[in-house]
Amino acid sequence: MLKSKVSNKPIVLITVIALFCNILWGTPFPVLKIIYKEMGIVSSNLADNITLISLRFMLSGFLLFIFGLLTSAPLLKISRSQIKLIVTLGLFNTTLQYFFFNIGINNTTGIKASILAQISIFFSILLAHFIYQNDKLNLKKILGLLLGFSGLILVNLDKSSEGLLHFSILGEGFMIISGLTSALSMFIAKKIGKELPPLVFTCWQMLTGSILLFLVGLIMGGNPLTLHFTPLSTGLLFYLALVSSVAFYLWYTILQHRKISELAMFKFIIPITGSVLTALFIPGEALLPVHFISLLLVSTGIIIVNRK
């Protein structure tokens, strides 16, 4: 059994950063819709989809690398054992997570896709219970999970529930595997953070993970030269790369100072902010009272779990 690392850093600052990261992670929902429409990519075109996502994270890694050079970060001071951990993190956090996610989301429908996309929260809290001595599951966490899950269900009530009881390996199975790889990434990142600055391992894990994902896209038939980039889609792709680099760097930084179960709860915010931003920026989408009720439920759950 391990003892989770917790510091005395101000919880208010960590809360603000956690909120900021998960709000940023909600922005790709409407942005990707615009990019796909602009580039003529349909969601079922997995080869181009995976290739485009690999380019996004490759750009994220390069942005962090440039920032590391400007701030004199020890980008090259990495041992052989640390390289293995970084490659493992890149494999889980980028390559496997987004490979399984893209195939899974295209083989399931409606409310199940939205729920299963956040299943990493449950995996994170359950795994933390067995791995860390001071991160056990308790009544507060169970209540917080129930409230967060209720908010998640509520914000997705307008989506199709067709085939709710149906299960397939390529659909629901792959979504669950994606959630598990996402959860495992947090534990790997927490372990690496004891030895390397978050900027260093975040940069390298994005580069290695995205390169592996790019190769997967090529094997599936994807070709970056045939992607129809426009000024708008190119600008939005750079925006998504910036979002990923900033959010993951900040997230892995605060991860070193709080319990995994406490931070995992904030991920319930992603589908809520994604729905709100989609309603604000995508024509035909509406901002409804249910969005605010969902946000209230999720926020209450987060407060219950994190309140000292």
C-alpha positions as CSV (number, residue, x, y, z in Angstrom):
1,M,0.0,0.0,0.0
2,L,1.2,3.5,-0.9
3,K,0.6,6.7,1.0
4,S,-0.8,9.4,-1.3
5,K,1.2,12.6,-1.4
6,V,-0.7,15.6,0.0
7,S,0.7,19.0,0.7
8,N,-0.5,22.1,2.4
9,K,-0.9,24.1,-0.8
10,P,-4.0,26.4,-0.6
11,I,-7.0,24.4,-1.5
12,V,-8.6,27.5,-3.0
13,L,-5.8,27.9,-5.6
14,I,-5.9,24.2,-6.5
15,T,-9.7,24.3,-6.8
16,V,-9.5,27.3,-9.2
17,I,-6.8,25.5,-11.3
18,A,-8.9,22.3,-11.3
19,L,-12.0,24.2,-12.4
20,F,-10.0,26.0,-15.1
21,C,-8.5,22.7,-16.5
22,N,-11.9,21.0,-16.7
23,I,-13.6,24.0,-18.3
24,L,-10.8,24.0,-20.9
25,W,-11.3,20.3,-21.5
26,G,-15.0,21.1,-22.2
27,T,-14.2,23.5,-25.0
28,P,-13.2,20.8,-27.6
29,F,-16.8,19.7,-27.8
30,P,-18.1,22.6,-29.9
31,V,-14.6,23.3,-31.5
32,L,-14.3,19.8,-32.9
33,K,-17.7,20.0,-34.4
34,I,-16.7,23.1,-36.2
35,I,-13.4,21.6,-37.3
36,Y,-15.0,18.4,-38.6
37,K,-17.6,20.4,-40.6
38,E,-14.9,22.7,-42.0
39,M,-12.7,19.9,-43.0
40,G,-15.5,17.6,-44.2
41,I,-14.5,14.8,-41.8
42,V,-17.4,12.5,-40.7
43,S,-17.2,10.9,-37.3
44,S,-17.2,7.4,-38.8
45,N,-14.0,8.1,-40.6
46,L,-11.7,6.7,-37.9
47,A,-8.4,6.9,-39.8
48,D,-8.7,10.7,-40.5
49,N,-10.2,11.2,-37.0
50,I,-7.3,9.5,-35.2
51,T,-4.7,11.2,-37.5
52,L,-6.2,14.6,-36.7
53,I,-6.2,14.0,-33.0
54,S,-2.5,12.8,-33.1
55,L,-1.6,16.0,-34.8
56,R,-3.4,17.9,-32.1
57,F,-1.4,16.3,-29.3
58,M,1.9,16.5,-31.3
59,L,1.4,20.2,-31.5
60,S,0.7,20.3,-27.8
61,G,3.9,18.5,-27.1
62,F,5.9,20.9,-29.3
63,L,4.3,24.0,-27.6
64,L,5.3,22.6,-24.2
65,F,8.8,21.9,-25.5
66,I,9.2,25.5,-26.7
67,F,7.9,26.8,-23.4
68,G,10.3,24.5,-21.6
69,L,13.2,25.9,-23.6
70,L,12.2,29.4,-22.9
71,T,11.9,28.7,-19.1
72,S,15.2,26.6,-19.0
73,A,13.3,23.5,-17.9
74,P,15.5,20.4,-17.6
75,L,14.0,18.8,-20.7
76,L,16.9,16.5,-21.4
77,K,17.8,15.5,-17.8
78,I,15.9,12.2,-17.8
79,S,17.1,8.8,-16.7
80,R,16.5,5.6,-18.6
81,S,14.0,4.4,-16.0
82,Q,12.2,7.8,-16.2
83,I,12.0,7.5,-20.0
84,K,10.2,4.1,-19.6
85,L,7.6,5.8,-17.3
86,I,7.1,8.7,-19.7
87,V,6.6,6.4,-22.7
88,T,4.1,4.4,-20.5
89,L,2.2,7.5,-19.6
90,G,2.1,8.6,-23.3
91,L,0.9,5.2,-24.3
92,F,-1.9,5.2,-21.8
93,N,-2.9,8.9,-21.7
94,T,-2.7,9.6,-25.4
95,T,-2.3,6.6,-27.7
96,L,-4.6,4.0,-26.0
97,Q,-7.1,6.4,-24.5
98,Y,-7.9,8.2,-27.7
99,F,-7.7,5.1,-29.9
100,F,-10.3,3.3,-27.8
101,F,-12.4,6.4,-27.3
102,N,-12.7,7.2,-31.0
103,I,-13.7,3.7,-32.0
104,G,-16.0,3.3,-28.9
105,I,-17.9,6.5,-29.4
106,N,-18.6,5.6,-33.0
107,N,-20.1,2.3,-32.0
108,T,-22.5,3.4,-29.2
109,T,-25.2,5.9,-29.1
110,G,-26.9,8.7,-27.1
111,I,-26.7,8.9,-23.4
112,K,-24.4,5.9,-23.0
113,A,-21.6,7.6,-24.9
114,S,-21.8,10.7,-22.6
115,I,-21.9,8.6,-19.5
116,L,-19.1,6.2,-20.4
117,A,-16.9,9.1,-21.5
118,Q,-16.6,10.0,-17.8
119,I,-16.3,6.5,-16.4
120,S,-12.6,7.3,-15.6
121,I,-13.9,9.2,-12.6
122,F,-15.2,6.0,-11.0
123,F,-12.1,4.1,-11.9
124,S,-9.9,6.8,-10.4
125,I,-11.7,6.9,-7.1
126,L,-12.0,3.1,-6.8
127,L,-8.4,2.4,-7.7
128,A,-7.2,5.1,-5.2
129,H,-9.1,3.3,-2.5
130,F,-7.0,0.2,-3.0
131,I,-3.6,1.9,-3.8
132,Y,-3.4,4.7,-1.3
133,Q,-3.8,4.4,2.5
134,N,-5.2,7.9,2.9
135,D,-7.5,8.0,-0.1
136,K,-10.2,5.5,1.0
137,L,-13.7,5.4,-0.3
138,N,-16.2,6.8,2.3
139,L,-19.7,8.1,2.6
140,K,-18.7,11.6,1.4
141,K,-17.2,10.3,-1.8
142,I,-20.1,8.0,-2.5
143,L,-22.5,10.9,-2.1
144,G,-20.4,13.1,-4.2
145,L,-20.3,10.5,-7.0
146,L,-24.1,10.1,-6.9
147,L,-24.6,13.8,-7.2
148,G,-22.1,14.1,-10.0
149,F,-23.5,11.1,-11.8
150,S,-27.0,12.6,-11.4
151,G,-25.8,15.9,-13.0
152,L,-24.3,13.9,-15.9
153,I,-27.5,11.9,-16.5
154,L,-29.6,15.1,-16.4
155,V,-27.6,17.0,-18.9
156,N,-27.9,14.1,-21.3
157,L,-31.6,13.4,-21.0
158,D,-32.2,14.9,-24.5
159,K,-29.9,12.4,-26.1
160,S,-31.1,9.1,-27.6
161,S,-31.3,6.2,-25.1
162,E,-31.8,3.7,-27.9
163,G,-30.2,0.4,-27.2
164,L,-29.5,1.3,-23.6
165,L,-29.1,-2.3,-22.5
166,H,-27.1,-3.3,-25.6
167,F,-23.4,-4.0,-25.1
168,S,-20.7,-4.5,-27.7
169,I,-16.9,-4.8,-27.4
170,L,-16.2,-2.2,-30.1
171,G,-18.7,0.2,-28.6
172,E,-19.3,0.2,-24.8
173,G,-16.3,-2.1,-24.2
174,F,-13.9,0.2,-25.9
175,M,-15.4,3.3,-24.0
176,I,-14.8,1.5,-20.7
177,I,-11.2,0.6,-21.7
178,S,-10.6,4.3,-22.7
179,G,-11.9,5.3,-19.2
180,L,-9.6,2.8,-17.5
181,T,-6.5,4.0,-19.4
182,S,-7.4,7.6,-18.5
183,A,-7.7,6.7,-14.8
184,L,-4.4,4.7,-14.9
185,S,-2.7,7.8,-16.5
186,M,-3.4,9.8,-13.3
187,F,-1.6,7.2,-11.1
188,I,1.4,7.0,-13.5
189,A,1.6,10.8,-13.7
190,K,1.5,11.0,-9.9
191,K,4.4,8.5,-9.7
192,I,6.5,10.3,-12.3
193,G,5.8,13.6,-10.5
194,K,7.9,12.5,-7.6
195,E,11.0,12.5,-9.8
196,L,10.4,15.0,-12.7
197,P,8.9,18.4,-13.0
198,P,5.3,18.2,-14.5
199,L,6.4,20.4,-17.5
200,V,9.1,17.9,-18.5
201,F,7.1,14.7,-18.3
202,T,3.9,16.3,-19.7
203,C,5.8,17.5,-22.8
204,W,7.5,14.2,-23.5
205,Q,4.5,12.0,-22.8
206,M,2.5,14.1,-25.3
207,L,5.1,13.8,-28.0
208,T,5.7,10.0,-27.6
209,G,2.0,9.2,-27.2
210,S,1.0,11.3,-30.2
211,I,3.7,9.8,-32.4
212,L,2.4,6.3,-31.6
213,L,-1.2,7.4,-32.2
214,F,-0.1,9.0,-35.5
215,L,1.5,5.7,-36.6
216,V,-1.8,3.9,-35.7
217,G,-3.7,6.4,-37.9
218,L,-1.3,5.7,-40.8
219,I,-1.8,1.9,-40.4
220,M,-5.6,2.5,-40.5
221,G,-5.2,4.4,-43.7
222,G,-5.0,8.0,-42.5
223,N,-3.0,10.5,-44.4
224,P,-2.3,14.0,-43.0
225,L,-1.5,15.2,-46.6
226,T,-5.1,14.5,-47.7
227,L,-6.7,16.4,-44.8
228,H,-8.4,19.5,-46.1
229,F,-7.0,22.2,-43.8
230,T,-8.5,25.7,-44.0
231,P,-7.4,28.8,-42.2
232,L,-10.3,28.4,-39.7
233,S,-9.6,24.7,-39.0
234,T,-5.9,25.2,-38.8
235,G,-6.4,28.0,-36.2
236,L,-8.8,26.0,-34.2
237,L,-6.5,23.0,-34.3
238,F,-3.7,25.2,-32.8
239,Y,-6.2,26.4,-30.2
240,L,-7.0,22.8,-29.2
241,A,-3.3,22.0,-29.0
242,L,-2.8,25.0,-26.7
243,V,-5.8,23.9,-24.6
244,S,-4.4,20.4,-24.2
245,S,-0.8,21.6,-23.3
246,V,-2.0,24.1,-20.7
247,A,-4.7,21.9,-19.2
248,F,-2.5,18.7,-18.9
249,Y,0.5,20.7,-17.6
250,L,-1.6,22.4,-14.9
251,W,-3.5,19.2,-14.0
252,Y,-0.4,17.1,-13.5
253,T,1.1,20.0,-11.4
254,I,-1.8,20.1,-8.9
255,L,-2.1,16.3,-9.0
256,Q,1.2,16.2,-7.1
257,H,-0.4,18.1,-4.2
258,R,-3.9,16.6,-3.8
259,K,-5.6,13.2,-3.5
260,I,-6.6,11.6,-6.8
261,S,-10.1,10.9,-5.7
262,E,-10.6,14.6,-4.8
263,L,-9.4,15.9,-8.2
264,A,-11.2,13.2,-10.2
265,M,-14.5,14.6,-9.1
266,F,-13.8,17.8,-11.0
267,K,-14.0,15.9,-14.3
268,F,-17.8,15.8,-14.0
269,I,-17.6,19.5,-15.1
270,I,-16.3,18.5,-18.6
271,P,-19.6,17.3,-20.1
272,I,-21.5,20.2,-18.4
273,T,-19.3,22.9,-19.8
274,G,-19.1,21.1,-23.1
275,S,-22.9,21.2,-23.3
276,V,-23.1,24.8,-22.3
277,L,-20.4,25.9,-24.7
278,T,-22.0,23.9,-27.6
279,A,-25.3,25.6,-26.9
280,L,-23.6,29.0,-27.0
281,F,-21.5,28.5,-30.1
282,I,-23.2,25.9,-32.3
283,P,-26.3,27.0,-34.3
284,G,-29.4,25.1,-33.5
285,E,-28.3,24.2,-29.9
286,A,-30.1,25.7,-27.0
287,L,-29.0,26.7,-23.4
288,L,-31.6,25.1,-21.1
289,P,-32.4,25.3,-17.4
290,V,-31.3,21.7,-17.1
291,H,-27.7,22.8,-17.8
292,F,-27.7,25.0,-14.7
293,I,-29.4,22.3,-12.6
294,S,-26.7,19.8,-13.7
295,L,-23.9,22.2,-12.9
296,L,-25.4,22.7,-9.4
297,L,-25.5,19.0,-8.8
298,V,-22.0,18.5,-10.0
299,S,-20.7,21.4,-8.0
300,T,-22.4,20.2,-4.8
301,G,-20.8,16.8,-5.3
302,I,-17.3,18.3,-5.8
303,I,-17.8,20.5,-2.6
304,I,-18.9,17.5,-0.5
305,V,-15.9,15.4,-1.6
306,N,-13.3,18.2,-1.2
307,R,-14.7,20.1,1.8
308,K,-12.3,20.0,4.8
